[in-house]
Each structure stands twice: as structure tokens, then as C-alpha cells.
């Protein structure tokens, strides 16, 4: 019980520190960059799949997108995937560059929030910060692509595995194999999320953090990601009527709010790490409070 009490105490303190460090303002910039990133990224992914004529895979990814995104936005992105056509190489290159640039904007906003969490001064110049952001986008994109491919092609792998196993062991064991494979798929996807967040927390501050010191916040951010999406989805589905106020812009507004929530979660995860391992900020010339220090003594 003491562990649970300490966790909730640190979580509340991390949330309050995020408020004090203007994480909610920083998240606005990250959400704006994220909404600019999403559609060229979707166009790039859909065009690549369309060029290989992977109709079944496109449908599976469209279904996956519908599960991840909040209601209202999923229908638009799903139709976007299903109507994808092969694009010229120049269009794919342009979409890749736009995606890289706008995604690096998300990273730069997060990096500002991470520095605030650890009380680090701004030590990088504009060019170096952008280059680091480019590197983080690429490094984070590799495992995320692997997880997406695993989930997208999971049904095909599942069908082949089930067919071979049932031939050898009988149809009685097939349901258990399907359940086990589904658990493995989403477990790998969850662990990939933790790994990506750890990578970002590890490298996105002027003083590189130890891996064990960023793992708690990574696990917290990943664990909050899906429930937050589900709760926001229920709110949009049953209470909020964005289309009445925003009309054709409703999908973009829903996505913007969702990405804002996700950015807040990422920044709260950084605050959680800074509370558990406050000595990570020592040497910057600014005092970093211990985890049990009262909130009112945090200083500017």
C-alpha cells in the first residue's frame, strides 16, 4: 500500500510541477506541430502501401488507425487510407521532408518542457537543437515503424501460424493460439512505446539521462496514453458536439485536442522522472528539489 500511496503522491506532484513549468502552454506548440505532421505522414504511408498494391494491409492499418484515434477523426483518416493511390517519387520525397520538419517541431516543444522539468538552461543553439530533433524523429520512427508493421501484418502472420499449428495439434488449440498471438502483438507494441519514450527522454535534454532514470516516466506516459485516448473518445462520442461549432473543421479540432492531451502526458512523464531522480539536474547551476520537497518551495 505504501508503494501505491507514494506513486499517487509523486503523480500528483508531477502534474502540479507540470502546471508550474507551463507544460500546458508548451503542449500547445507540440500539438500544433503534431497536427501538421499527421496528414503528410498519413499520405506518405498510404502512398507507399498503395504502390505495393497491399489492399489487405491498407484495410488492416485503416482499422488500426480507427482504434487509436478519437471518434470523428478516425473516419476521415480511414477513408484517406482506403482511397490512397500511387504517388510520384517527387511527392513522396516532399511529404517525407515535410513530415521530418514538422515532427522535429514536436520534439523541440517537448525538449523545452523536458528542460523545464529538470531546470536545465537552454544550452543548444537553434541549428544544433533542430539537428538533434531530426535525429530523435528518425530514431523514434524506426521502432514505431516496426511496431506498426507487426500490428498491420499481424493478422496474416496469425492466420499462417494458426493453420500450421492446427494441422499438427488439432483445431482445439487454435483459439488459445489466436489469443496468445494477439497478446504478444499488443505487448510488443506497448513495449515499443516505452522504448521510444525512453529514447526521447534519454537524449532530448542537454545532459543525457541514464536509462533507468527515464524508464518510470516512459512507462507512465505509455500507460496513460491509451486510457486518455479512450476517455477523450467517450467524451467526444457522448458529450462534445464539435461538428455543431466547427463544421468541416471538427476533425482537425478533435485531433488537435487529442494531440494536446498526449503532449501533456509526455511532459508529465518527464516531470515524474525529474521527481524520482532529481540529482540528474545537478551541475546546471539551478537547484533541483527532492521528491519529498513541498510544492510551494520549488522556486521559479
LINHUVEN-V388234 format. One record per pair of residues at least 4 apart in sequence whose ideal C-beta (glycine too) atoms are under 8 Angstrom apart, sorted by sequence separation. I is the first residue (numbers start at 1). J is the second residue. D is the distance in whole Angstrom. If there is no record, write none. Layout:
((I,J,D) (I,J,D))
//
This chain:
((1,5,6) (2,6,6) (3,7,6) (4,8,6) (5,9,6) (6,10,6) (7,11,6) (8,12,6) (9,13,6) (10,14,6) (11,15,6) (12,16,6) (13,17,6) (14,18,6) (15,19,7) (16,20,7) (17,21,6) (19,23,7) (22,26,6) (23,27,6) (24,28,7) (25,29,8) (26,30,7) (27,31,6) (28,32,7) (29,33,7) (30,34,6) (31,35,6) (32,36,7) (33,37,6) (34,38,6) (35,39,8) (36,40,8) (37,41,6) (38,42,6) (39,43,6) (40,44,6) (41,45,6) (42,46,6) (43,47,6) (44,48,6) (45,49,6) (46,50,6) (47,51,6) (48,52,7) (50,54,8) (54,58,6) (55,59,7) (56,60,6) (57,61,6) (58,62,6) (59,63,6) (60,64,6) (61,65,6) (62,66,7) (63,67,7) (64,68,6) (65,69,6) (69,73,5) (70,74,7) (72,76,8) (73,77,6) (74,78,6) (75,79,6) (76,80,6) (77,81,7) (78,82,6) (79,83,6) (80,84,7) (87,91,4) (88,92,7) (89,93,6) (90,94,6) (91,95,6) (92,96,6) (93,97,7) (94,98,6) (95,99,6) (96,100,6) (97,101,6) (98,102,6) (99,103,6) (100,104,6) (101,105,7) (102,106,7) (103,107,7) (104,108,6) (105,109,7) (106,110,6) (107,111,6) (108,112,7) (109,113,7) (110,114,6) (111,115,6) (112,116,7) (113,117,6) (114,118,7) (115,119,8) (124,128,4) (125,129,7) (126,130,6) (127,131,6) (128,132,6) (129,133,6) (130,134,6) (131,135,7) (132,136,6) (133,137,6) (134,138,7) (135,139,6) (136,140,6) (137,141,6) (138,142,7) (140,144,6) (141,145,6) (142,146,7) (143,147,6) (144,148,6) (145,149,6) (146,150,6) (147,151,6) (148,152,6) (149,153,6) (150,154,6) (153,157,6) (154,158,6) (155,159,6) (156,160,7) (157,161,6) (158,162,6) (159,163,6) (160,164,7) (161,165,6) (162,166,6) (163,167,7) (164,168,7) (165,169,6) (166,170,6) (169,173,5) (173,177,6) (174,178,6) (175,179,6) (176,180,6) (177,181,6) (178,182,6) (179,183,6) (180,184,6) (181,185,6) (182,186,7) (183,187,6) (184,188,6) (185,189,7) (186,190,6) (187,191,6) (188,192,6) (189,193,7) (190,194,7) (191,195,6) (192,196,6) (193,197,6) (194,198,6) (195,199,6) (196,200,7) (197,201,6) (198,202,6) (199,203,7) (200,204,5) (201,205,8) (205,209,7) (209,213,5) (210,214,7) (211,215,7) (214,218,6) (215,219,6) (216,220,6) (217,221,6) (218,222,6) (219,223,6) (220,224,6) (221,225,6) (223,227,8) (224,228,5) (225,229,7) (226,230,6) (227,231,6) (228,232,6) (229,233,6) (230,234,7) (231,235,6) (232,236,6) (233,237,6) (234,238,6) (235,239,5) (236,240,5) (241,245,7) (242,246,5) (243,247,6) (246,250,5) (249,253,6) (250,254,6) (251,255,6) (252,256,6) (253,257,6) (254,258,6) (255,259,6) (256,260,6) (257,261,7) (258,262,7) (259,263,6) (260,264,7) (261,265,7) (262,266,7) (263,267,6) (264,268,6) (265,269,7) (266,270,7) (267,271,7) (268,272,6) (269,273,7) (270,274,6) (271,275,6) (272,276,7) (273,277,6) (274,278,6) (278,282,8) (289,293,4) (293,297,6) (18,23,4) (19,24,7) (49,54,5) (69,74,4) (87,92,6) (115,120,4) (124,129,4) (166,171,5) (203,208,6) (209,214,5) (235,240,6) (245,250,8) (281,286,7) (293,298,7) (18,24,7) (68,74,8) (114,120,8) (115,121,7) (202,208,6) (236,242,7) (246,252,8) (274,280,7) (282,288,6) (67,74,8) (115,122,7) (166,173,7) (202,209,5) (243,250,4) (246,253,5) (273,280,8) (274,281,7) (281,288,4) (49,57,6) (50,58,7) (66,74,4) (69,77,6) (87,95,8) (124,132,7) (165,173,7) (166,174,5) (201,209,6) (242,250,4) (280,288,8) (289,297,7) (49,58,5) (65,74,6) (66,75,8) (165,174,7) (202,211,6) (279,288,7) (289,298,6) (278,288,4) (289,299,8) (66,77,8) (242,253,5) (278,289,6) (46,58,7) (49,61,7) (65,77,5) (66,78,5) (162,174,5) (165,177,5) (202,214,5) (242,254,6) (278,290,5) (287,299,7) (65,78,6) (198,211,6) (201,214,4) (278,291,6) (274,288,7) (62,77,8) (63,78,8) (162,177,6) (276,291,6) (45,61,7) (62,78,4) (65,81,7) (161,177,7) (162,178,6) (198,214,5) (201,217,6) (275,291,5) (197,214,8) (198,215,6) (201,218,6) (111,129,7) (236,254,6) (62,81,4) (162,181,8) (61,81,6) (62,82,6) (158,178,6) (161,181,6) (197,217,7) (198,218,4) (108,129,6) (111,132,8) (194,215,7) (197,218,4) (59,81,8) (108,130,7) (111,133,7) (58,81,5) (59,82,7) (158,181,5) (195,218,8) (58,82,7) (157,181,8) (158,182,8) (194,218,5) (197,221,5) (107,132,8) (108,133,5) (194,219,6) (197,222,6) (232,257,7) (58,84,7) (104,130,6) (107,133,4) (232,258,6) (154,181,7) (105,133,8) (154,182,8) (194,222,5) (104,133,4) (107,136,5) (193,222,4) (229,258,7) (232,261,6) (104,134,5) (107,137,6) (154,185,5) (49,81,8) (104,136,8) (190,222,6) (193,225,7) (229,261,8) (104,137,5) (228,261,6) (229,262,8) (46,80,6) (50,84,4) (100,134,6) (103,137,5) (151,185,6) (228,262,7) (42,77,6) (46,81,5) (49,84,7) (50,85,6) (51,86,5) (150,185,6) (151,186,8) (45,81,8) (50,86,5) (51,87,8) (43,80,8) (47,84,6) (50,87,8) (100,137,6) (225,262,6) (228,265,6) (42,80,6) (46,84,3) (47,85,7) (100,138,8) (150,188,6) (151,189,6) (42,81,7) (47,86,7) (150,189,7) (47,87,4) (225,265,6) (43,84,8) (147,188,6) (224,265,5) (147,189,5) (43,87,8) (47,91,7) (48,92,7) (221,265,5) (224,268,8) (47,92,6) (147,192,4) (221,266,5) (224,269,8) (146,192,7) (147,193,8) (221,268,7) (44,92,6) (47,95,7) (144,192,7) (220,268,7) (221,269,4) (143,192,5) (220,269,5) (44,95,4) (218,269,6) (43,95,5) (44,96,6) (143,195,6) (144,196,6) (217,269,4) (220,272,5) (143,196,6) (217,270,6) (41,95,8) (217,271,8) (40,95,5) (44,99,6) (217,272,4) (140,196,5) (143,199,8) (216,272,6) (217,273,4) (216,273,6) (40,98,4) (41,99,5) (40,99,5) (140,199,6) (214,273,5) (217,276,8) (139,199,6) (140,200,6) (213,273,6) (216,276,6) (36,98,8) (37,99,6) (40,102,7) (41,103,8) (136,199,7) (213,276,7) (136,200,6) (139,203,8) (209,273,7) (213,277,4) (37,102,4) (36,102,4) (37,103,5) (200,266,8) (136,203,6) (210,277,8) (213,280,6) (34,102,8) (37,105,8) (135,203,8) (136,204,6) (201,269,7) (209,277,8) (33,102,5) (34,103,8) (36,105,7) (37,106,6) (197,266,7) (201,270,6) (33,103,7) (210,280,8) (132,203,7) (209,280,6) (33,105,3) (34,106,5) (132,204,7) (197,269,7) (201,273,6) (32,105,8) (33,106,4) (207,280,7) (207,281,8) (30,105,8) (33,108,8) (29,105,8) (30,106,5) (33,109,6) (207,283,7) (207,284,7) (30,109,4) (29,109,4) (30,110,6) (27,109,7) (124,206,6) (26,109,6) (29,112,8) (30,113,8) (123,206,4) (26,110,8) (64,148,8) (120,205,6) (121,206,8) (26,112,5) (27,113,7) (120,206,5) (26,113,4) (61,148,7) (64,151,6) (114,201,7) (118,205,6) (120,207,6) (64,152,7) (118,207,8) (23,113,5) (26,116,7) (110,200,7) (114,204,5) (115,205,6) (60,151,8) (61,152,5) (114,205,5) (115,206,7) (21,113,7) (60,152,5) (23,116,7) (60,153,8) (107,200,7) (111,204,5) (22,116,7) (23,117,8) (60,154,8) (110,204,6) (111,205,7) (18,113,8) (21,116,4) (57,152,6) (60,155,6) (21,117,6) (57,153,7) (107,204,7) (18,117,8) (17,117,7) (56,156,7) (117,267,7) (118,270,8) (110,263,7) (113,266,8) (114,267,8) (117,270,4) (109,263,7) (113,267,4) (117,271,5) (110,266,6) (114,270,5) (117,273,7) (118,274,5) (106,263,8) (110,267,7) (113,270,6) (117,274,4) (70,229,6) (69,229,8) (110,270,8) (68,229,7) (120,281,6) (70,232,5) (71,233,5) (118,280,6) (119,281,5) (70,233,4) (118,281,4) (121,284,6) (72,236,6) (120,284,5) (121,285,7) (71,236,5) (119,284,6) (121,286,7) (70,236,5) (71,237,5) (118,284,8) (120,286,8) (119,286,4) (119,287,7) (119,288,5) (72,242,7) (118,288,7) (72,243,8) (76,251,5) (75,251,8) (72,250,6) (73,251,5) (72,251,6) (73,254,5) (72,254,5) (73,255,5) (71,254,8) (70,254,6) (70,255,8) (73,258,7) (69,255,7) (70,258,5) (69,258,7) (11,220,7) (35,252,7) (38,255,7) (35,255,6) (35,256,5) (38,259,8) (32,256,7) (35,259,6) (31,256,6) (34,259,4) (31,257,8) (31,259,4) (34,262,8) (30,259,7) (31,260,4) (34,263,7) (30,260,8) (31,262,8) (28,260,6) (31,263,5) (27,260,5) (30,263,4) (27,263,4) (30,266,8) (26,263,8) (27,264,5) (24,264,6) (27,267,6) (23,264,6) (26,267,6) (23,267,4) (23,268,7) (18,264,7) (23,271,7) (18,267,6) (18,268,5) (21,271,7) (15,268,6) (18,271,5) (14,268,5) (17,271,5) (14,269,8) (15,271,8) (14,271,4) (17,274,8) (14,272,4) (17,275,7) (14,274,8) (11,272,7) (14,275,6) (10,272,6) (13,275,6) (10,275,5) (10,276,7) (20,295,8) (13,291,7) (17,295,7) (20,298,6) (16,295,5) (10,291,6) (17,298,7) (13,295,6))
//
